[in-house]
Amino acid sequence: MTTRTPVAQPKPVTGITRHEVYEADARFLWFIPTESVHLVCSSPPYGALIKYPDHPGQLGNVASYDKFLEQMEAVLAESMRMLVPGGRVAYVVGDVCISRKAGGRHHVLPLSADLQVRARKVGFDCLTPIRWLKVANIRLEASSSSRYLGKPNLPNGIVKNDIENILFFRKPGGYRKPTPEMEARSYIPSDEYAKWFSPVWSDVTGQLRRDHPAPYPVEIPRRLIRMFSFAGDTVIDPFAGTGTTALAAMETGRNSISADIEPAYIDLIEARLKTAKLGGIIEVFRTQAPAEFELRQAFSNVNR
């Protein structure tokens, strides 16, 4: 893969932003310099419980939930390496509902809690999450128009999973002080500040599954980027999908790095950013991500 110039230092906030798109595995972003990123903003896959493209190394197709969590720990470790001291991770995730038809009994896999455990294991501090009220995400036992799951007036009813959690992890370290110019360009009005830093968001609707099996609306990363980075900072999405995070970064005057293992998504991201016509510099880097993954996995096994 072609290497690149680090983007660790914030670009002048009045300058043109830079947006890099990589066909790459979220576990092995070795070409991103250490401590060069200010915010990780992403919606990770749900394991094999949503149908993702059949592609070698696709974490969304890992059948075992425990194996999936192991691989997500590797992703979190890469985020820890890439982030500047005090940098944050913002993950939009939902707990996973398994129906009786699919699993023999209705139960919930606590993905949010398990990711928090893995984040602490690699050294992150967990912060207060935000609850995003939305239409339930996957494998429910009733349509989204139902008021309940199970038969009414019986104790076997099931509470609908109409929320996702926005998890926050912080890399230990100091707090950056912005320049007056950065502070002015990063200003959040008091009414938006009060609403955004509330522990519950109920004013953002979900996104239709059209180009991606688990999309999220651009308003989510737009808010998170403004809340937890300064203008001119660099934001990375290691599960970039259709480039929603990159678009939000471009709109808010941040630089972005997008990585996804699926080649078709790289084309979508490039087209989406160019269509936006917001003036950022867009660079696309392609690689043989599956072969790279296999090589690095073999090297890792040899050195255990």
Rosetta silent file (secondary structure, phi, psi, omega in degrees, C-alpha in Angstrom):
SEQUENCE: MTTRTPVAQPKPVTGITRHEVYEADARFLWFIPTESVHLVCSSPPYGALIKYPDHPGQLGNVASYDKFLEQMEAVLAESMRMLVPGGRVAYVVGDVCISRKAGGRHHVLPLSADLQVRARKVGFDCLTPIRWLKVANIRLEASSSSRYLGKPNLPNGIVKNDIENILFFRKPGGYRKPTPEMEARSYIPSDEYAKWFSPVWSDVTGQLRRDHPAPYPVEIPRRLIRMFSFAGDTVIDPFAGTGTTALAAMETGRNSISADIEPAYIDLIEARLKTAKLGGIIEVFRTQAPAEFELRQAFSNVNR
SCORE:     score description
SCORE:     0.000 S_00000001
   1 L     0.000  144.792  176.404    0.000    0.000    0.000 S_00000001
   2 L   -68.582  130.742  175.656    1.111    3.525   -0.692 S_00000001
   3 L   -81.852  171.356 -174.909    2.166    5.352    2.449 S_00000001
   4 L  -142.171  169.140  175.995    1.124    8.916    3.093 S_00000001
   5 L   -75.686  130.515  179.238    2.098   12.072    4.881 S_00000001
   6 L   -57.734  148.681  177.950    0.856   12.080    8.504 S_00000001
   7 L  -118.690   32.319 -174.847   -2.051   14.394    9.244 S_00000001
   8 L   -61.516  -44.792 -176.751   -1.510   14.493   13.005 S_00000001
   9 L   -80.422  134.640  178.691   -1.287   18.253   13.320 S_00000001
  10 L   -56.606  135.247  174.739   -4.516   20.159   12.700 S_00000001
  11 L   -72.199  158.025  175.422   -4.524   21.907    9.336 S_00000001
  12 L   -53.270  130.233 -171.427   -5.201   25.665    9.345 S_00000001
  13 L   -67.548  -13.873  176.087   -8.900   25.943   10.049 S_00000001
  14 L   -93.744   -2.003 -176.469   -9.386   28.318    7.148 S_00000001
  15 L   -88.434 -179.624  179.186   -7.665   25.908    4.734 S_00000001
  16 L   -81.677  135.935 -179.705   -8.976   23.112    2.539 S_00000001
  17 L   -81.557  160.656 -176.181   -9.591   19.835    4.333 S_00000001
  18 E  -119.516  135.583 -175.004   -8.070   16.524    3.278 S_00000001
  19 E  -133.846  111.468 -175.528  -10.032   13.273    2.983 S_00000001
  20 E  -106.433  136.004 -176.701   -8.237    9.957    2.512 S_00000001
  21 E  -123.570  124.910 -175.598  -10.056    6.746    1.610 S_00000001
  22 E  -123.010  134.365  165.821   -8.398    3.350    2.064 S_00000001
  23 E   -83.501  101.354 -170.100   -9.377   -0.152    1.060 S_00000001
  24 L  -159.581  161.607 -179.898   -8.051   -1.695    4.249 S_00000001
  25 L   -89.582  129.006 -176.693   -8.742   -3.911    7.254 S_00000001
  26 L   -60.865  -20.867  179.827   -9.725   -2.068   10.448 S_00000001
  27 L   -80.990  -19.653 -172.886   -7.469   -4.377   12.476 S_00000001
  28 L  -132.481   70.754  178.220   -4.328   -3.498   10.514 S_00000001
  29 L  -100.045   49.958 -173.875   -4.131    0.225    9.820 S_00000001
  30 L   -60.624  -24.278 -177.120   -0.345    0.208   10.166 S_00000001
  31 L   -79.978   -7.485  174.190    0.023    2.970    7.551 S_00000001
  32 L   -87.806  119.590 -176.050   -1.754    5.477    9.825 S_00000001
  33 L   -60.161  148.836  176.664    0.964    7.080   11.988 S_00000001
  34 L   -61.346  138.517  178.626    0.863    6.632   15.749 S_00000001
  35 L    52.923   48.518 -179.075   -0.887    9.459   17.632 S_00000001
  36 L  -118.198   -0.737 -174.613   -2.014   11.140   14.414 S_00000001
  37 E  -121.858  142.995 -176.736   -5.807   11.032   14.847 S_00000001
  38 E  -100.476  -24.963 -178.361   -7.992   13.144   17.142 S_00000001
  39 E  -151.665  133.770  169.243  -11.313   11.258   16.989 S_00000001
  40 E  -102.482  121.037 -178.146  -12.500    7.790   15.973 S_00000001
  41 E  -131.060  116.892 -171.785  -16.148    7.995   14.908 S_00000001
  42 E  -160.136  163.931  169.218  -17.807    4.856   13.582 S_00000001
  43 L  -119.640   98.189 -174.968  -20.670    2.384   13.626 S_00000001
  44 L   -65.634  162.514  176.899  -18.996   -1.041   13.959 S_00000001
  45 L   -68.238  165.057 -179.305  -20.511   -4.193   12.418 S_00000001
  46 L  -101.647   23.057 -174.126  -22.899   -6.416   14.368 S_00000001
  47 H    72.470 -154.789 -175.060  -21.088   -9.660   13.646 S_00000001
  48 H   -80.294   11.952 -176.147  -22.884  -12.238   11.501 S_00000001
  49 H   -88.826   -5.945  167.215  -26.314  -11.020   12.634 S_00000001
  50 L  -125.717  141.818 -178.931  -26.584   -8.600    9.717 S_00000001
  51 L   -78.016  112.396  175.857  -25.742   -9.731    6.204 S_00000001
  52 L  -104.267  165.646  178.623  -22.583   -7.948    5.056 S_00000001
  53 L   -57.255  142.446  178.373  -20.833   -8.428    1.693 S_00000001
  54 L   -75.925  100.215 -175.607  -19.025  -11.761    1.359 S_00000001
  55 L  -144.124  132.806  178.419  -15.449  -10.574    1.499 S_00000001
  56 L   -54.988  134.640  179.822  -12.373  -12.170    3.134 S_00000001
  57 L    84.522    1.777 -179.025  -11.585  -10.480    6.437 S_00000001
  58 L   -72.168  110.379 -179.163  -15.090   -9.007    6.777 S_00000001
  59 H   -63.102  -28.040  179.686  -15.691   -8.729   10.537 S_00000001
  60 H   -65.435  -12.501 -179.461  -19.412   -8.480    9.914 S_00000001
  61 H  -109.650   11.570  175.358  -19.398  -12.134    8.833 S_00000001
  62 L   -70.636  117.325 -170.966  -17.580  -13.618   11.844 S_00000001
  63 L   -70.078  -39.536 -177.047  -20.056  -16.299   12.958 S_00000001
  64 L   -82.553  127.016  179.085  -18.982  -16.621   16.604 S_00000001
  65 H   -61.512  -42.842 -179.846  -19.979  -13.702   18.825 S_00000001
  66 H   -65.420  -39.533  176.787  -16.986  -14.277   21.105 S_00000001
  67 H   -65.114  -38.330  177.301  -14.609  -14.426   18.126 S_00000001
  68 H   -60.231  -43.383  179.054  -16.159  -11.229   16.820 S_00000001
  69 H   -64.014  -36.783  176.724  -15.450   -9.505   20.140 S_00000001
  70 H   -60.645  -42.630 -179.859  -11.830  -10.699   19.989 S_00000001
  71 H   -69.680  -35.398  176.474  -11.441   -9.089   16.575 S_00000001
  72 H   -66.236  -30.771  175.218  -13.111   -5.887   17.781 S_00000001
  73 H   -62.904  -38.387  176.785  -10.552   -5.767   20.588 S_00000001
  74 H   -64.571  -37.940  177.102   -7.848   -5.709   17.903 S_00000001
  75 H   -64.373  -43.263  178.978   -9.645   -2.801   16.217 S_00000001
  76 H   -64.024  -36.738  177.815   -9.816   -0.932   19.526 S_00000001
  77 H   -64.083  -38.801  176.098   -6.107   -1.541   20.090 S_00000001
  78 H   -64.810  -38.468  178.097   -5.374    0.045   16.702 S_00000001
  79 H   -64.054  -41.322  177.096   -7.542    3.006   17.659 S_00000001
  80 H   -57.730  -42.830 -179.961   -5.599    3.384   20.902 S_00000001
  81 H   -65.626  -43.448 -173.494   -2.366    3.492   18.907 S_00000001
  82 H   -74.452  -30.129 -174.037   -3.602    6.006   16.335 S_00000001
  83 E   -71.888  145.389  169.985   -5.256    8.444   18.746 S_00000001
  84 E   -70.042  156.659  174.507   -3.475   11.406   20.264 S_00000001
  85 E   -54.683  131.797 -176.995   -3.373   11.427   24.100 S_00000001
  86 E    86.157   -4.546  178.697   -6.821   12.455   25.273 S_00000001
  87 E   -70.050  160.440 -173.938   -8.407   11.465   21.939 S_00000001
  88 E  -123.745  156.726  169.154  -11.771    9.744   21.902 S_00000001
  89 E  -111.131  133.879  172.057  -13.642    6.905   20.278 S_00000001
  90 E  -122.166  112.205 -179.269  -17.361    7.340   19.522 S_00000001
  91 E  -111.550  128.278  173.392  -19.078    4.067   18.574 S_00000001
  92 E   -98.746  110.970 -174.723  -22.730    3.879   17.525 S_00000001
  93 E  -138.910  154.787  174.347  -23.866    0.354   18.402 S_00000001
  94 L  -124.070  144.153  172.031  -27.030   -1.522   19.256 S_00000001
  95 L   -65.493  151.795 -167.733  -27.475   -4.591   21.400 S_00000001
  96 E  -103.322  118.044  179.011  -28.367   -7.577   19.248 S_00000001
  97 E   -88.026  126.461  176.134  -31.818   -9.185   19.508 S_00000001
  98 E  -108.500  125.415 -177.898  -31.985  -12.890   18.623 S_00000001
  99 L   -80.440  164.609  175.184  -35.454  -14.231   17.860 S_00000001
 100 H   -61.448  -37.785 -179.298  -36.827  -17.610   18.911 S_00000001
 101 H   -63.380  -38.447 -176.459  -36.883  -18.610   15.264 S_00000001
 102 H   -84.415  -34.245 -172.157  -33.187  -17.812   14.841 S_00000001
 103 H  -124.322    5.942  179.957  -31.825  -18.922   18.216 S_00000001
 104 L    85.387  -21.324  177.337  -34.354  -21.261   19.809 S_00000001
 105 L  -157.455  152.012  176.282  -35.215  -18.659   22.424 S_00000001
 106 L   -76.886  129.473  173.831  -35.438  -14.899   22.486 S_00000001
 107 E  -155.810  167.712 -176.627  -32.336  -13.326   23.979 S_00000001
 108 E  -122.093  130.661  172.928  -30.149  -10.264   23.653 S_00000001
 109 E   -89.953  119.035 -173.462  -26.394  -10.148   23.099 S_00000001
 110 L   -78.977   69.127 -175.160  -25.108   -7.150   25.120 S_00000001
 111 H   -58.446  -40.762 -178.748  -22.812   -5.792   22.421 S_00000001
 112 H   -60.425  -49.317 -178.995  -22.578   -2.331   23.992 S_00000001
 113 H   -64.802  -40.725 -178.378  -21.473   -3.658   27.375 S_00000001
 114 H   -66.937  -35.367  176.371  -19.067   -6.167   25.846 S_00000001
 115 H   -68.471  -34.280  176.271  -17.380   -3.481   23.748 S_00000001
 116 H   -63.968  -40.210  177.843  -16.953   -1.350   26.864 S_00000001
 117 H   -62.427  -45.342 -179.938  -15.224   -4.283   28.571 S_00000001
 118 H   -65.352  -36.917  179.039  -12.902   -4.759   25.576 S_00000001
 119 H   -63.989  -43.203  177.792  -12.157   -1.029   25.437 S_00000001
 120 H   -63.062  -35.698 -177.807  -11.106   -1.002   29.090 S_00000001
 121 H   -62.536  -34.939 -179.195   -8.934   -4.056   28.442 S_00000001
 122 L   -90.933    1.163  171.846   -6.819   -2.179   25.869 S_00000001
 123 L   113.219    1.380  179.018   -6.483    0.864   28.134 S_00000001
 124 L   -77.253  152.910  166.206   -9.383    3.205   27.333 S_00000001
 125 E   -93.727  132.620  176.884  -11.428    5.035   29.938 S_00000001
 126 E   -86.095  138.791  179.554  -15.177    4.574   29.424 S_00000001
 127 E  -116.171  170.724 -178.756  -17.332    7.703   29.518 S_00000001
 128 E   -60.334  126.936  179.008  -21.078    8.272   29.871 S_00000001
 129 E   -82.600  168.481  172.248  -22.888    6.980   26.765 S_00000001
 130 E  -109.986  137.438  175.175  -25.781    8.565   24.892 S_00000001
 131 E   -95.571  119.589  179.190  -28.998    6.614   24.257 S_00000001
 132 E  -101.656  111.852  179.307  -30.272    7.178   20.734 S_00000001
 133 E   -78.597  121.505 -177.323  -33.988    6.375   20.445 S_00000001
 134 L  -154.733  176.633  176.409  -34.676    4.901   16.999 S_00000001
 135 L   -68.226  139.823 -177.286  -36.464    2.092   15.201 S_00000001
 136 L   -54.478  150.857 -166.892  -35.148   -1.327   16.285 S_00000001
 137 L   -94.400  -47.441 -170.010  -32.281   -2.526   14.187 S_00000001
 138 L  -146.813  145.999  170.133  -32.143   -6.260   13.539 S_00000001
 139 L    47.925   50.670  174.552  -33.943   -9.610   13.838 S_00000001
 140 L   -84.161  162.459 -179.276  -36.964   -8.537   15.814 S_00000001
 141 L   -92.454    4.112  177.044  -39.920  -10.861   16.289 S_00000001
 142 L  -149.065  163.171  179.391  -42.403   -8.263   15.043 S_00000001
 143 L   -70.517  162.561 -177.690  -42.492   -5.474   12.498 S_00000001
 144 L   -66.407  -13.642  179.658  -41.384   -1.987   13.441 S_00000001
 145 L   -84.024  -10.053 -178.823  -45.032   -0.881   13.392 S_00000001
 146 L   -73.372  152.236  178.768  -45.961   -3.127   16.337 S_00000001
 147 L   -90.395  -15.572 -177.567  -46.450   -1.672   19.780 S_00000001
 148 L  -155.214  169.446  173.609  -45.133   -4.772   21.549 S_00000001
 149 E  -118.875  139.185 -175.015  -43.481   -8.143   21.009 S_00000001
 150 L    89.753  176.361 -178.843  -45.195  -11.332   22.143 S_00000001
 151 L   -77.754  139.911  179.727  -48.861  -11.753   23.035 S_00000001
 152 L   -68.796  154.297  175.579  -50.522   -8.864   24.899 S_00000001
 153 L    65.418   18.273  176.438  -51.592   -9.219   28.514 S_00000001
 154 L  -126.201  151.251 -174.948  -49.230  -12.153   29.081 S_00000001
 155 L   -74.152    1.131  179.488  -45.931  -12.162   31.019 S_00000001
 156 L   -97.379   13.939  175.222  -43.935  -13.396   28.018 S_00000001
 157 L   -64.686  156.754 -175.702  -44.063  -10.050   26.202 S_00000001
 158 E  -124.858  131.477  178.224  -40.734   -8.584   25.107 S_00000001
 159 L   -68.513  131.736 -179.737  -39.638   -4.965   25.348 S_00000001
 160 L   -69.155  144.272 -179.717  -38.811   -3.576   21.908 S_00000001
 161 L   -94.853   76.490 -176.416  -35.211   -2.684   21.236 S_00000001
 162 L   -99.817   26.436  178.820  -35.756    0.791   19.843 S_00000001
 163 E  -130.493  155.086  163.596  -32.456    2.288   21.017 S_00000001
 164 E  -125.009  155.204  179.561  -28.826    2.314   20.042 S_00000001
 165 E  -102.989  137.934  171.424  -26.001    3.339   22.322 S_00000001
 166 E  -104.841  103.799 -174.767  -23.373    5.892   21.436 S_00000001
 167 E   -88.354  145.512  178.552  -20.357    4.710   23.420 S_00000001
 168 E  -126.988  127.328  175.485  -17.442    6.958   24.311 S_00000001
 169 E  -123.382  139.826 -178.609  -13.912    5.810   25.145 S_00000001
 170 E  -121.351  131.275  173.857  -11.072    8.181   25.975 S_00000001
 171 L   -75.486  130.002 -179.789   -7.354    7.542   25.617 S_00000001
 172 L   -56.429  144.385  179.999   -5.587    8.673   28.813 S_00000001
 173 L   151.245  178.334 -176.646   -3.704   11.930   28.457 S_00000001
 174 L   -73.746  179.280  179.246   -4.000   15.666   28.775 S_00000001
 175 L  -108.305  129.210 -178.295   -6.592   18.017   27.358 S_00000001
 176 L   -76.316  145.649  175.753   -5.711   20.101   24.317 S_00000001
 177 L  -108.015  120.890 -177.792   -6.182   23.853   24.355 S_00000001
 178 L   -75.673  156.545  170.211   -7.363   25.273   21.020 S_00000001
 179 L   -70.482  160.294  177.593   -6.059   28.428   19.443 S_00000001
 180 H   -54.995  -37.202  179.804   -8.545   31.332   19.432 S_00000001
 181 H   -67.157  -44.897  177.872   -9.156   30.704   15.728 S_00000001
 182 H   -60.989  -42.179 -179.207   -9.820   26.980   16.254 S_00000001
 183 H   -63.221  -41.721  179.899  -12.140   27.775   19.149 S_00000001
 184 H   -65.310  -41.060 -178.836  -14.099   30.277   17.070 S_00000001
 185 H   -74.419  -16.355 -177.473  -14.442   27.844   14.154 S_00000001
 186 L  -103.886    7.861 -173.740  -15.505   25.029   16.516 S_00000001
 187 L   -60.586  136.667  174.606  -18.148   27.009   18.413 S_00000001
 188 L  -116.108  121.106  178.373  -21.380   25.214   19.345 S_00000001
 189 L   -57.311  151.366 -172.862  -24.386   27.453   20.170 S_00000001
 190 H   -60.870  -36.385 -179.383  -25.732   27.029   23.703 S_00000001
 191 H   -68.378  -39.713  176.518  -29.072   25.535   22.630 S_00000001
 192 H   -68.944  -40.121  178.991  -27.354   22.867   20.512 S_00000001
 193 H   -57.592  -47.532 -178.579  -24.789   22.230   23.253 S_00000001
 194 H   -62.258  -39.394 -178.697  -27.540   21.579   25.812 S_00000001
 195 H   -73.353  -43.691 -175.723  -29.365   19.219   23.456 S_00000001
 196 H   -70.571  -35.362 -178.768  -26.331   17.336   22.188 S_00000001
 197 L   -88.910   14.606  170.947  -24.753   16.732   25.592 S_00000001
 198 L   -76.605  148.926 -178.396  -28.005   15.285   26.921 S_00000001
 199 L   -75.539   -5.053  179.475  -27.835   11.522   27.680 S_00000001
 200 E  -132.298  129.057  173.375  -30.820   10.799   25.394 S_00000001
 201 E  -112.659  123.140  179.240  -31.268   11.734   21.730 S_00000001
 202 L  -127.060    9.940 -174.813  -34.770   11.312   20.324 S_00000001
 203 L  -110.091   14.596  178.936  -34.728   13.842   17.489 S_00000001
 204 L  -120.783  119.347 -179.982  -32.674   11.893   14.912 S_00000001
 205 L   -81.796  156.619  179.234  -34.467    9.380   12.700 S_00000001
 206 L   -70.391  176.194 -175.819  -32.846    6.175   11.482 S_00000001
 207 L  -113.578  138.547  176.959  -31.466    5.609    7.983 S_00000001
 208 L   -68.206  143.549  177.452  -32.960    3.363    5.307 S_00000001
 209 L   -82.644   97.138 -178.982  -30.854    0.344    4.290 S_00000001
 210 L  -116.884  -61.500 -178.715  -30.137    1.128    0.668 S_00000001
 211 L   -99.366   -7.840 -175.950  -26.404    1.040   -0.070 S_00000001
 212 L  -147.931  142.172 -176.727  -25.294   -0.494    3.252 S_00000001
 213 L   -69.916  -19.026 -178.685  -26.862   -3.114    5.598 S_00000001
 214 L  -142.805   67.926 -177.790  -26.393   -0.983    8.739 S_00000001
 215 L   -79.351  163.490  168.799  -26.259    2.725    7.854 S_00000001
 216 L  -134.377  148.387 -173.922  -26.497    5.657   10.213 S_00000001
 217 L   -68.539  148.465 -175.485  -27.748    9.162    9.418 S_00000001
 218 L   -62.575  -23.557  179.857  -25.183   11.887    8.782 S_00000001
 219 H   -62.418  -30.481 -179.954  -26.596   13.973   11.643 S_00000001
 220 H   -65.486  -59.217  178.308  -25.118   11.485   14.156 S_00000001
 221 H   -65.241  -29.265  177.837  -21.434   11.827   13.125 S_00000001
 222 H   -59.332  -45.305  178.184  -21.971   15.519   12.372 S_00000001
 223 H   -66.214  -48.450 -175.359  -22.887   16.108   16.014 S_00000001
 224 H   -61.756  -39.516  179.220  -20.213   13.811   17.424 S_00000001
 225 H   -64.928  -42.063  179.235  -17.473   15.420   15.339 S_00000001
 226 H   -69.924  -32.135 -178.739  -18.467   18.901   16.459 S_00000001
 227 H   -72.673  -36.991 -166.703  -18.738   17.772   20.092 S_00000001
 228 H  -124.947   21.838  172.436  -15.397   15.988   20.378 S_00000001
 229 L  -151.714  163.494  175.788  -12.974   17.578   17.899 S_00000001
 230 L  -100.626  156.738  172.332  -11.789   20.991   16.789 S_00000001
 231 L   -56.887  133.685 -177.205  -11.957   22.429   13.285 S_00000001
 232 L    94.342  -11.037  177.160   -8.841   21.245   11.441 S_00000001
 233 L   -71.203  173.113  177.565   -8.596   17.989   13.431 S_00000001
 234 E  -114.597  128.872 -179.890   -8.464   14.533   11.838 S_00000001
 235 E  -114.987  135.953  177.564  -11.329   12.047   12.233 S_00000001
 236 E  -120.046  141.731  171.189  -11.067    8.374   11.252 S_00000001
 237 E  -121.461  106.430 -177.862  -13.800    5.823   10.557 S_00000001
 238 L   -76.813  -11.744  174.447  -12.302    2.298   10.422 S_00000001
 239 L  -123.108   67.745 -163.628  -15.661    0.848    9.253 S_00000001
 240 L   -69.035  -27.237  179.510  -16.406    3.590    6.756 S_00000001
 241 L    57.891 -120.847 -177.680  -19.201    1.918    4.790 S_00000001
 242 L   -93.601    8.660  172.837  -20.676    4.530    2.463 S_00000001
 243 L    87.805   24.296 -178.602  -18.622    7.395    3.890 S_00000001
 244 H   -62.205  -43.169  179.464  -21.145    9.059    6.190 S_00000001
 245 H   -63.834  -42.845  179.455  -18.487   10.014    8.755 S_00000001
 246 H   -61.947  -40.686  178.460  -16.199   11.435    6.064 S_00000001
 247 H   -62.632  -43.255  178.478  -19.036   13.532    4.664 S_00000001
 248 H   -63.497  -39.159  177.534  -19.798   14.906    8.136 S_00000001
 249 H   -63.765  -42.812  178.960  -16.108   15.700    8.642 S_00000001
 250 H   -61.603  -41.530 -179.075  -15.977   17.507    5.315 S_00000001
 251 H   -66.828  -29.182 -173.708  -19.075   19.527    6.215 S_00000001
 252 L  -103.693   11.075  175.070  -17.653   20.559    9.594 S_00000001
 253 L    77.561   27.040  175.087  -14.144   21.560    8.507 S_00000001
 254 L  -109.177  157.020  169.915  -12.286   18.463    9.716 S_00000001
 255 E   -82.600  155.334 -179.246   -9.898   16.171    7.857 S_00000001
 256 E  -138.912  152.900  170.552  -10.973   12.550    7.531 S_00000001
 257 E  -127.234  125.681  178.560   -9.597    9.060    7.014 S_00000001
 258 E  -116.434  131.635  176.573  -11.994    6.354    5.833 S_00000001
 259 E  -129.801  133.457  173.730  -11.092    2.656    5.841 S_00000001
 260 E  -151.423  144.660 -176.333  -13.228   -0.233    4.655 S_00000001
 261 L   -83.450  -14.433 -176.939  -12.365   -3.728    3.529 S_00000001
 262 L   -90.523  115.675 -176.307  -15.144   -3.862    0.919 S_00000001
 263 H   -57.706  -36.415 -177.819  -13.963   -2.506   -2.477 S_00000001
 264 H   -62.762  -32.674  179.754  -17.466   -1.471   -3.572 S_00000001
 265 H   -70.377  -29.635  177.934  -17.751    0.876   -0.592 S_00000001
 266 H   -62.211  -42.135  176.969  -14.535    2.626   -1.603 S_00000001
 267 H   -62.805  -41.677 -179.737  -16.177    3.562   -4.897 S_00000001
 268 H   -64.064  -43.064 -179.674  -19.295    4.779   -3.057 S_00000001
 269 H   -62.291  -47.849 -179.157  -17.288    6.917   -0.642 S_00000001
 270 H   -58.478  -45.928 -179.266  -15.274    8.527   -3.424 S_00000001
 271 H   -65.431  -40.088 -178.026  -18.405    9.302   -5.433 S_00000001
 272 H   -65.303  -43.569 -179.207  -20.280   10.621   -2.400 S_00000001
 273 H   -68.702  -38.632  178.818  -17.520   12.998   -1.350 S_00000001
 274 H   -68.841  -36.583  178.969  -16.977   14.281   -4.877 S_00000001
 275 H   -65.183  -31.577 -178.585  -20.713   14.793   -5.365 S_00000001
 276 H   -63.061  -29.990  177.340  -20.843   16.906   -2.193 S_00000001
 277 L    52.175   49.629 -179.726  -18.593   19.503   -3.882 S_00000001
 278 L   -99.898    3.147  171.676  -17.443   20.955   -0.571 S_00000001
 279 L    91.622    1.822  179.867  -13.930   21.716   -1.742 S_00000001
 280 L   -78.035  157.975  174.631  -11.911   19.110    0.160 S_00000001
 281 E   -84.043  124.595 -176.474   -8.946   17.219   -1.286 S_00000001
 282 E  -114.451  124.776  178.195   -9.974   13.574   -1.834 S_00000001
 283 E  -126.797  136.235 -178.454   -7.376   10.803   -2.187 S_00000001
 284 E  -118.731  131.136 -179.637   -8.135    7.103   -2.668 S_00000001
 285 E  -124.119  123.746 -179.880   -5.669    4.309   -1.839 S_00000001
 286 L  -111.193  152.975 -179.790   -6.389    0.712   -2.810 S_00000001
 287 L  -152.722  168.553  172.817   -4.668   -2.464   -1.647 S_00000001
 288 L   -86.603   78.136 -172.865   -5.097   -6.213   -1.582 S_00000001
 289 H   -58.118  -43.028  179.699   -6.624   -6.086    1.877 S_00000001
 290 H   -61.214  -44.411  179.162   -7.403   -9.847    2.227 S_00000001
 291 H   -63.662  -40.377  178.371   -3.846  -10.864    1.317 S_00000001
 292 H   -62.037  -42.170  179.204   -2.480   -8.220    3.662 S_00000001
 293 H   -61.818  -47.448 -178.297   -4.700   -9.528    6.471 S_00000001
 294 H   -61.359  -41.625  179.807   -3.589  -13.147    5.953 S_00000001
 295 H   -62.909  -46.809 -177.035    0.097  -12.164    5.939 S_00000001
 296 H   -71.409  -33.345  176.413   -0.160  -10.116    9.117 S_00000001
 297 H   -64.958  -42.584  178.223   -2.304  -12.765   10.844 S_00000001
 298 H   -62.614  -42.727  178.472    0.335  -15.415   10.056 S_00000001
 299 H   -61.878  -40.437  179.393    3.082  -13.130   11.377 S_00000001
 300 H   -63.906  -41.442 -179.068    1.067  -12.556   14.553 S_00000001
 301 H   -66.311  -38.307 -179.857    0.606  -16.313   15.106 S_00000001
 302 H   -64.514  -34.599 -174.051    4.331  -17.001   14.640 S_00000001
 303 L   -94.942   12.216  177.030    5.275  -14.400   17.242 S_00000001
 304 L   -77.730    0.000    0.000    2.878  -15.516   19.982 S_00000001
